[in-house]
């Protein structure tokens, strides 16, 4: 039995996409970093659509190689076939968007890691694990990697597996165009045609643009080229025709391109054609391997291609299966899909898991983002505050012990060294943005007037904002706070950062079972969609139900809720945990002073050593984690 649906083989790279739109690549001032390379994009695109994918490629034994392997894992792609090459560097590609017709790019692929693949890197047992092997044309351009690719294809044919080819013609990668012609999609070459035609008999499915079939068939007349390909291959031929969609030919090539099988197209604005073919191929493979007829498979392919041409980047643009079906049901509301706020929210929420590699079903959080509370402790200094937060982090890591489901809240003003050291540890990391105690909200000055500092934040940092608010707030105060929350939320999303909204109404007015749910609705009405909510510990099931219903009604894809501690004693926290744990949307807690308060006061005065402070805080944090886990287990036990 196959445990994989498909294995792709060929290029992988780090794509550095120019962030400025409409300018020359020469003038780009900043770049966004994405995973890239046609087979790698296809592996990720099909994984997003629910297929079990893997890729055979090569990466360097360096930071960019690790970025690719880690990102593949986050996307759900198996990396068993990824060769880590100690002698070669990971390939890089620089890309830009000049306008709807010009997309300059430069391939940095001289003796790169994926070109180091050999026949010895093709494991027959690994090949057997997939229902289909998918190759791309570029890796037929070099004798060594062509041998590896052909070995994989021949093994697949011997095993009775399906095979597919994306022609993926890049003239400069075949040596028939210069380094500065990376954008070129077609240069005639009899040698390339001969090389391609020698392997076309190995495929059950061959996909390409009209120009790509021109090179495969050796003619610039599309029908003639298709007939030349048909003469050497019985594969289903899928010809991509740009705005006209795509056509599948399962038998003889008819008199007109319009006489093949087609699927519905999607008229959208063309923003970026780079990677669109890989998105198309991902959707087509989904339909093909799911046994759909060609019109349905082409519908999937055309839609995935539409998403790709409307967004920045290649793999980041591709839809998830949930998003694709949402799009089919809702239809096109505006042709520039990337600016459709509702669709983009679905895209963000359904690809968000890939940003951290963790679904965060449990979040047990040590909150030591406090600033004013520490500054008021006798003996405090900025230097001592930073050192103490390092001890807090040490305690959190000691309890987590490398396991998933643990987190911290830490600031950048006092706790900068701890915050930076936490990066890469696997902890869930929330980072505050509000000036402590402010009402109406003001922000930490370091963020900048336009929140420009977000560009400097580690991508795993979660933007955390505390708002003191109440449903009875005066209209002008409510409007001001909502406007500031919306600006911060928008800036966080623009910078690819998750957003946590903490609301505390009890500090500014009386509360009942509907107070928090009213506030939640107000923020959704203002256009704020937090990835996380941080809420007070409620005293009734009704209050929890009202809050959860308000969130799930507006955003069924939210990450969840963490319950805060408010410096409560451990026995009170145990009671609040027992109530909160009944709600599956509550993922855990974020508690601070209950854990660190006593240690901070003693340590600042010199009455406690570093080791004693860490030991006490780790013990308290560990007890709270066990209390939460027991509360959740008791709920499951009672439900059973």
C-alpha positions in Angstrom: 0.0 0.0 0.0 1.3 3.5 -0.9 1.6 5.9 2.0 2.3 8.8 -0.4 0.1 10.1 -3.2 3.0 11.6 -5.2 6.7 12.3 -5.2 8.0 15.2 -7.2 11.6 15.4 -8.3 13.8 18.3 -9.4 14.5 21.9 -8.5 14.3 23.5 -5.0 15.4 27.0 -4.2 15.0 30.0 -1.9 12.9 32.6 -3.8 13.8 36.2 -2.9 10.8 38.2 -4.2 11.2 41.9 -4.6 8.8 43.7 -2.3 8.4 46.8 -4.4 5.8 46.4 -7.2 6.2 48.2 -10.5 10.0 48.8 -10.4 13.0 47.3 -12.0 14.7 44.4 -10.3 17.8 46.6 -10.3 16.0 49.0 -8.0 14.5 46.6 -5.5 15.3 47.6 -1.9 13.9 44.7 0.0 12.9 41.1 -0.7 10.4 38.6 0.8 11.8 35.1 1.3 9.8 32.1 0.2 10.4 28.4 -0.7 10.6 27.8 -4.4 11.5 25.6 -7.4 8.8 24.1 -9.6 8.8 20.5 -8.1 9.0 21.9 -4.6 6.1 24.3 -5.2 4.0 21.4 -6.6 4.8 19.3 -3.6 3.7 22.1 -1.3 0.6 23.0 -3.4 -0.7 19.4 -3.5 -0.1 19.0 0.3 -2.2 22.1 0.9 -5.0 20.4 -1.1 -4.8 17.4 1.1 -2.6 15.0 -0.9 0.3 13.2 0.8 3.3 14.6 -1.0 7.1 14.2 -1.0 9.9 15.7 -3.0 13.3 14.4 -4.2 15.7 17.3 -4.4 18.9 18.6 -3.0 19.7 21.4 -0.5 22.9 22.8 0.9 24.1 22.0 4.4 23.5 25.6 5.5 20.9 28.1 6.7 18.9 28.3 3.4 18.9 24.5 3.0 17.5 24.2 6.5 14.9 26.8 5.7 13.7 24.7 2.8 13.6 21.4 4.8 11.9 23.1 7.7 9.4 24.8 5.5 8.6 21.6 3.7 7.8 20.0 7.0 5.6 22.9 8.0 3.7 22.5 4.7 3.2 18.7 5.4 5.6 17.5 2.7 7.7 14.4 3.5 11.4 15.1 3.3 12.8 11.6 3.1 14.0 12.2 -0.4 15.7 15.6 0.3 19.5 15.2 0.0 21.6 17.5 2.2 24.7 18.3 0.1 27.8 19.3 2.1 29.6 20.4 -1.1 27.0 22.6 -2.8 24.9 25.6 -1.9 21.2 25.8 -2.0 19.9 27.4 -5.2 18.6 31.0 -5.0 16.3 32.9 -7.3 15.7 36.7 -7.4 12.4 37.7 -8.8 10.4 40.9 -9.3 7.0 42.1 -10.5 7.4 45.0 -13.0 3.9 45.0 -14.4 1.3 42.4 -15.6 3.6 41.4 -18.5 7.2 41.7 -17.1 8.4 39.5 -14.3 12.3 39.7 -14.2 14.1 36.9 -12.5 17.7 35.7 -12.0 18.5 32.0 -11.3 21.5 31.4 -9.1 22.0 27.7 -9.9 25.6 27.2 -10.8 26.4 23.8 -9.5 23.7 24.2 -6.9 22.6 21.4 -4.4 19.6 20.1 -6.4 21.9 19.7 -9.4 24.0 17.3 -7.3 21.4 14.6 -7.4 22.7 11.3 -8.8 21.2 7.9 -9.6 22.5 6.7 -6.3 20.2 9.2 -4.6 17.1 7.4 -6.0 15.9 4.8 -3.5 13.7 2.2 -5.2 11.9 1.5 -1.9 11.1 5.2 -1.5 9.8 5.4 -5.1 7.5 2.5 -4.4 5.8 4.5 -1.6 3.9 6.8 -4.0 1.0 6.4 -6.3 2.6 8.8 -8.8 6.0 10.2 -9.7 6.0 13.8 -11.0 9.0 15.2 -12.9 9.7 18.6 -14.4 11.6 19.4 -17.5 14.5 21.3 -16.1 16.1 18.2 -14.6 16.3 16.6 -18.0 18.7 19.4 -19.1 21.8 18.0 -17.3 23.2 14.5 -17.9 23.7 13.7 -14.2 20.3 14.9 -12.9 18.6 13.6 -16.0 19.9 10.1 -15.1 18.5 10.4 -11.6 15.1 11.5 -12.9 14.9 8.8 -15.5 15.8 6.2 -13.0 12.9 7.3 -10.8 10.5 7.3 -13.8 11.6 3.9 -15.1 11.2 2.4 -11.6 7.7 3.9 -11.5 6.8 2.4 -14.8 8.1 -1.0 -13.7 6.0 -0.8 -10.6 2.9 0.2 -12.4 2.8 3.7 -10.8 1.5 6.8 -12.5 3.9 9.3 -14.0 3.5 13.0 -14.9 5.6 15.7 -16.5 5.4 19.4 -16.2 7.5 20.5 -19.2 8.6 23.6 -17.2 10.7 25.1 -19.9 13.3 27.6 -18.8 15.5 28.4 -21.8 18.4 29.8 -19.8 18.4 26.7 -17.5 18.9 24.6 -20.7 21.8 26.9 -21.8 20.0 28.4 -24.8 19.5 31.8 -23.2 21.7 34.0 -21.0 21.7 34.6 -17.3 19.8 37.9 -17.8 17.0 36.1 -19.7 15.5 34.2 -16.8 12.1 35.7 -17.7 12.2 34.1 -21.2 9.7 31.3 -21.7 10.6 30.2 -25.2 13.7 29.9 -27.4 13.7 27.3 -30.2 16.2 24.5 -29.8 16.3 21.3 -31.8 18.6 19.8 -29.1 16.1 20.5 -26.3 13.3 19.1 -28.4 15.3 15.9 -29.1 16.1 15.5 -25.4 12.5 15.9 -24.3 11.1 13.7 -26.9 13.4 10.9 -25.8 11.6 10.6 -22.5 8.0 11.6 -23.3 7.0 7.9 -23.7 7.5 7.5 -19.9 4.5 9.6 -18.9 0.8 9.1 -18.3 0.2 12.9 -18.1 2.1 15.7 -19.8 1.4 19.4 -19.0 2.6 22.6 -20.5 1.8 25.9 -22.0 1.5 26.3 -25.7 5.1 27.5 -25.8 6.2 24.5 -23.8 4.5 22.1 -26.2 6.2 24.0 -29.0 9.6 23.0 -27.6 8.5 19.5 -26.8 6.9 19.0 -30.2 9.5 20.9 -32.2 7.0 23.3 -33.9 5.7 26.8 -33.2 2.3 25.7 -34.4 0.5 24.4 -31.4 -1.6 21.7 -33.1 1.4 20.4 -35.0 3.5 20.3 -31.8 0.8 18.5 -29.9 0.6 15.9 -32.8 4.4 15.5 -32.6 4.2 14.8 -28.9 1.3 12.4 -29.5 3.4 10.5 -32.0 5.8 9.5 -29.2 3.5 9.4 -26.2 0.1 8.1 -25.3 -0.1 10.4 -22.3 -3.0 12.7 -21.6 -1.8 16.1 -22.8 -3.0 19.2 -21.0 -2.3 22.4 -22.8 -2.4 25.6 -20.8 -3.8 28.5 -22.8 -3.5 31.5 -20.5 -6.7 33.5 -20.2 -8.5 30.9 -22.3 -8.0 28.2 -19.6 -6.7 24.8 -20.4 -7.6 21.8 -22.6 -7.0 18.1 -22.1 -6.5 15.7 -25.0 -6.8 12.0 -24.1 -6.6 10.6 -27.7 -5.9 11.9 -31.1 -5.3 15.7 -31.4 -8.4 17.2 -33.0 -8.6 20.0 -35.6 -9.0 22.7 -33.1 -7.7 23.4 -29.6 -11.2 24.1 -28.6 -12.3 20.5 -29.2 -10.5 19.0 -26.2 -12.0 18.6 -22.7 -12.0 21.9 -20.7 -13.0 23.1 -17.3 -14.4 26.4 -16.1 -12.1 29.4 -16.0 -11.9 32.2 -13.4 -11.6 35.8 -14.7 -9.3 37.5 -12.2 -6.7 40.3 -12.3 -3.2 39.2 -13.4 -0.8 40.4 -10.7 2.0 37.8 -10.8 2.4 35.0 -13.3 5.5 33.5 -11.5 4.6 30.2 -10.0 1.1 30.1 -11.6 1.9 27.0 -13.6 3.0 25.1 -10.4 -0.3 26.2 -8.8 -2.2 24.9 -11.8 -0.3 21.6 -11.7 -1.1 21.2 -8.0 -4.8 21.5 -8.7 -4.7 19.3 -11.7 -2.8 16.5 -9.8 -5.4 16.8 -7.0 -8.2 16.1 -9.5 -6.3 13.4 -11.4 -5.2 11.4 -8.4 -8.6 11.7 -6.8 -10.1 10.1 -9.9 -12.1 13.1 -11.0 -13.0 13.6 -14.7 -10.9 16.1 -16.7 -13.4 19.0 -16.5 -13.4 18.8 -12.7 -9.6 18.4 -12.5 -9.2 21.4 -14.9 -11.6 23.4 -12.7 -9.3 22.7 -9.7 -6.2 23.6 -11.8 -7.7 26.8 -13.2 -8.8 28.0 -9.8 -5.4 27.2 -8.2 -3.7 29.1 -11.1 -6.0 32.0 -10.5 -5.0 32.2 -6.8 -1.4 32.1 -7.8 -1.5 35.0 -10.4 -3.4 37.2 -7.9 -0.9 37.0 -5.0 2.7 37.7 -4.2 5.0 34.7 -4.2 4.6 31.1 -5.4 3.9 28.5 -2.7 2.5 31.2 -0.3 -0.2 32.0 -2.8 -1.6 28.5 -3.3 -4.9 27.7 -1.7 -5.8 25.0 0.8 -8.5 22.6 0.1 -10.8 24.4 2.5 -10.1 27.7 0.9 -10.6 26.3 -2.6 -14.0 25.0 -1.7 -14.9 28.3 0.0 -14.0 30.0 -3.2 -16.1 27.7 -5.3 -19.1 28.2 -3.1 -18.7 32.0 -2.7 -17.6 32.9 -6.2 -15.5 35.8 -7.3 -16.4 39.0 -5.4 -13.6 41.0 -6.8 -11.0 40.2 -9.5 -8.0 41.1 -7.4 -8.3 38.1 -5.0 -5.5 39.3 -2.7 -7.6 42.3 -1.8 -10.7 40.3 -1.0 -10.6 40.7 2.8 -12.9 37.7 3.5 -11.1 35.4 1.2 -7.7 36.5 2.5 -8.9 35.8 6.0 -9.7 32.2 5.0 -6.4 31.9 3.3 -4.5 33.2 6.3 -6.4 31.0 8.8 -6.0 27.8 6.8 -2.3 28.3 6.0 -1.4 29.7 9.4 -0.4 26.3 10.8 2.5 26.2 8.3 4.0 29.3 9.7 5.0 27.7 13.0 4.8 24.0 12.3 2.6 23.6 15.4 -1.2 23.6 15.6 -1.0 24.8 19.3 -3.8 22.6 20.6 -2.3 23.2 24.0 -0.7 26.5 25.2 0.6 26.5 28.7 2.1 30.0 29.0 4.4 31.6 31.6 3.6 35.3 31.2 6.5 37.6 32.2 5.8 40.4 29.8 5.1 42.7 32.8 6.9 46.0 32.9 5.4 48.4 35.3 4.9 45.7 37.9 8.6 44.8 37.9 9.7 48.4 37.8 7.8 49.0 41.1 9.6 46.3 43.0 12.3 47.6 45.5 15.8 47.0 44.1 14.7 47.0 40.5 17.1 48.3 37.8 16.9 47.9 34.0 19.9 45.6 34.1 18.4 43.5 36.9 15.0 43.4 35.2 16.6 42.0 32.0 18.6 39.4 34.0 15.4 38.3 35.9 13.5 37.8 32.7 16.4 35.5 31.5 15.7 33.5 34.7 12.0 33.3 33.8 12.8 32.0 30.4 15.2 29.4 31.9 12.3 28.2 34.1 9.9 28.0 31.2 12.3 26.0 29.1 13.1 23.7 32.0 9.4 22.9 32.4 8.8 22.6 28.6 11.8 20.3 28.3 11.6 20.4 24.5 8.0 19.4 24.3 5.3 21.2 22.3 2.5 23.1 23.9 4.4 25.5 26.1 4.8 29.3 25.7 5.9 32.6 27.1 4.8 36.2 27.1 7.8 38.4 27.1 8.4 42.1 26.2 11.2 43.7 24.2 11.8 46.8 26.5 13.0 45.0 29.6 13.1 41.4 28.4 14.9 41.8 25.1 17.7 39.4 25.7 15.2 36.7 26.9 12.9 37.4 24.0 15.6 36.9 21.4 17.0 33.8 23.1 13.5 32.3 23.1 13.4 32.4 19.3 13.9 29.0 17.8 13.2 27.1 21.1 9.8 25.9 20.0 8.0 28.0 22.6 4.8 29.9 21.7 5.9 33.5 22.1 3.6 36.5 22.7 5.0 40.0 22.7 3.2 43.0 24.1 2.6 46.2 22.2 0.6 48.4 24.6 2.0 50.9 27.0 1.3 49.3 30.4 -2.0 50.4 31.9 -2.9 52.8 29.2 -6.6 53.7 28.6 -7.2 54.7 25.9 -4.6 52.5 24.3 -1.2 53.9 23.6 1.6 51.9 22.2 5.2 51.1 23.1 7.1 54.0 21.5 9.6 51.6 19.9 6.9 50.3 17.5 7.0 53.6 15.6 4.2 55.8 14.5 3.4 53.4 11.6 4.3 50.3 13.5 7.4 50.0 11.3 9.3 48.0 13.9 7.2 45.0 13.0 9.6 44.5 10.1 12.2 43.7 12.7 10.2 41.1 14.6 10.9 37.4 14.5 8.0 35.8 12.5 7.3 33.5 15.4 6.5 36.4 17.7 2.8 37.0 18.3 1.6 40.6 18.5 -0.2 40.8 21.9 -2.4 43.8 22.8 -4.2 44.4 26.1 -7.2 46.6 26.0 -9.1 47.9 29.0 -12.6 48.3 27.7 -16.3 47.9 28.6 -19.5 47.8 26.6 -20.6 51.0 28.4 -17.6 53.0 27.3 -18.4 56.4 25.9 -18.8 56.3 22.1 -15.8 58.5 21.4 -13.5 56.3 23.7 -14.9 53.1 22.1 -14.3 54.5 18.6 -10.7 55.6 19.4 -9.8 52.3 20.9 -11.3 50.3 18.1 -9.5 52.4 15.5 -6.2 51.8 17.2 -6.8 48.1 17.6 -7.7 47.8 13.9 -4.5 49.7 12.8 -2.3 47.4 14.9 -4.1 44.3 13.7 -3.8 45.4 10.1 0.0 46.1 10.5 0.5 42.7 12.2 -1.2 40.9 9.3 0.7 42.9 6.7 3.9 41.7 8.3 2.9 38.1 8.6 2.5 38.1 12.4 -0.2 36.5 14.4 -2.3 38.7 16.6 -3.5 38.1 20.2 -6.2 40.5 21.6 -6.6 40.6 25.4 -9.6 42.3 26.8 -10.2 43.1 30.5 -13.5 44.7 31.3 -13.6 44.0 35.0 -11.0 46.7 35.7 -13.2 49.5 34.3 -16.8 48.4 35.1 -19.1 45.8 36.4 -19.3 42.5 34.5 -21.9 39.8 33.9 -22.3 36.8 31.7 -22.6 38.9 28.5 -20.0 41.6 29.1 -17.1 39.9 27.3 -19.1 38.5 24.5 -20.4 42.0 23.7 -16.9 43.3 23.5 -15.8 40.4 21.3 -18.6 41.2 18.9 -17.7 44.9 18.9 -14.2 44.1 17.8 -15.3 41.7 15.0 -17.7 44.4 13.8 -14.7 46.7 13.6 -13.0 44.3 11.3 -10.5 42.8 13.8 -10.0 39.0 13.5 -7.6 38.0 16.3 -5.7 34.7 15.8 -5.9 34.4 19.6 -8.0 35.8 22.4 -6.8 36.2 26.0 -9.8 36.4 28.3 -10.4 36.8 32.0 -11.3 33.7 34.0 -15.1 33.6 34.1 -17.1 32.4 37.0 -20.0 30.8 35.1 -20.5 28.3 32.3 -22.9 30.8 30.7 -20.2 33.5 30.4 -17.8 31.0 28.8 -20.5 29.8 26.4 -21.4 33.3 25.4 -17.8 34.3 24.7 -17.0 31.1 22.7 -20.2 31.5 20.7 -19.4 35.1 19.8 -15.9 34.0 18.6 -17.0 30.9 16.6 -19.9 32.7 15.0 -17.6 35.4 13.6 -14.4 33.3 13.0 -14.8 29.5 13.1 -11.1 29.3 12.2 -9.6 31.2 15.1 -6.6 29.6 16.9 -8.3 29.8 20.3 -8.4 31.3 23.7 -5.9 31.5 26.6 -7.2 32.3 30.0 -5.3 34.9 32.1 -4.4 34.7 35.8 -4.7 38.2 37.3 -2.3 37.3 40.1 -4.8 34.8 41.6 -3.7 32.2 44.1 -3.1 28.7 42.8 -6.3 27.3 44.3 -8.4 30.0 42.6 -6.7 29.3 39.3 -7.5 25.6 39.7 -11.2 26.5 40.0 -11.1 28.8 37.0 -9.1 26.2 34.9 -11.8 23.6 35.7 -14.5 25.8 34.3 -12.5 27.0 31.2 -11.3 23.5 30.3 -14.9 22.6 29.4 -14.6 24.7 26.3 -12.5 23.1 23.5 -11.7 26.6 22.2 -9.8 27.4 25.3 -6.3 26.1 24.5 -4.6 26.9 27.8 -3.6 29.7 30.1 -1.2 32.6 30.4 -0.3 33.2 34.1 2.5 35.5 35.4 2.7 37.0 38.8 1.3 33.8 40.5 4.5 32.2 39.2 7.1 34.9 39.4 5.9 37.4 42.0 7.5 36.1 45.1 10.7 35.2 43.3 11.0 38.6 41.8 10.6 40.4 45.1 13.1 38.2 46.9 15.6 38.1 44.0 15.6 41.9 43.5 16.5 42.4 47.2 19.3 39.8 47.0 17.5 37.3 49.3 17.3 34.6 46.6 19.9 33.2 44.2 19.5 32.7 40.5 19.2 29.0 40.9 16.6 29.3 43.7 14.5 31.8 41.7 14.5 29.4 38.7 13.7 26.5 40.8 10.7 28.2 42.5 9.3 29.6 39.3 9.7 26.3 37.4 8.0 24.4 40.3 5.0 26.8 40.2 4.8 26.8 36.5 4.9 23.0 36.4 2.2 22.7 39.0 -0.1 25.0 37.0 0.6 23.0 33.8 -0.4 19.8 35.6 -3.4 21.5 37.1 -4.5 22.6 33.6 -3.8 19.1 32.1 -5.8 17.5 34.9 -8.7 19.9 34.3 -8.7 19.0 30.6 -8.4 15.3 31.3 -11.3 15.4 33.8 -13.5 17.0 31.1 -12.6 14.2 28.7 -13.3 11.6 31.3 -16.7 13.0 32.2 -17.6 13.2 28.5 -16.7 9.6 28.1 
